[in-house]
Amino acid sequence: MSEQGTYVEKSFERDTNYITTRITADGRDGFPVEAGRYRLVVARACPWANRAIIVRRLLGLEDALSMGICGPTHDRRSWTFDLDPGGVDPVLGIPRIQDAYFKRDPDYPRGITVPAFVEIATGAVVTNDFTQMTVDMETEWAQFHREGAPDLYPENLREEIEEVSKPIYTEVNNGVYRCGFAGTQESYDSAYERLFAHLDVLEERLSTRRYLVGEHITEADVRLFTTLVRFDPVYHGHFKCNRNKLIEMPALWGYARDLFQTPGFGDTVDFTHIKAHYYVVHRDVNPTGIVPRGPALEGWATPHGREALGGSPFGDGTPPGPPREVVPPEHNPVLAMLAG
């Protein structure tokens, strides 16, 4: 096995056995919502973690929930805090997120993943169930939401959000990995057809509506965005998802630009970390480890015209303020284009 690990399988199947302990307002699993008690550990490279970064920022949870950021590359053991001085997270005091998993279970047998909630006092992971984590941030953490925080999981739309999100996960979020890690032509061909069949469904849906569900941004949009923003930089080439580029799908490209230009979305994106992660870590897909220079990013700053479809990003809420944890400008030059 390489130092980075191996990823290609005959037919890729994601391990979905996560730690399902929840942090809730009533503390029914033994972990009540409490400001300063937990740390959200993420990597900007990871699309699943990017969801949690976006939701935390949109809801204004920065004061209640600190965030540790792992570097973009990792070995087969775990993500590391190589961005921090001395390679150690300044709050948890550990060099690897693996340490927090082993604090929870010294014989932890599954994948070491981000995002994860870690209890600061014990140093142990509480949960890495990424889908439930963002929903709980939107519902259970309501007492710590900023004034004007949008309702990302409206009670009257939850059934539709989950209905729309289910195939987004199976066919798109996970579908790109099914293409990229396919070990046979047959499994790749099947994954490719499934991916683009659902992207066509989404292209049609978003041609007549600004957001996936309702008249403002919801959890469903967060779930789709983190795959779309990585599509041309990584998935089109590295994962062979190459029927179309995102920029060749008009509704999806306009929708992705609309979200990118909305505070809380594009300002969480680190294109340098994204490309470094996939092209360096997946050595069985990209043996040389060469990271491509492209694609050009200027298009993300161009007008999208989606306002004509109605709706507004935050509904009755307001945009978040400037980001607390800033992406280095050279890692996302689009932000300077939008500001200028």
Disulfide bonds with the S-S distance in Angstrom:
none
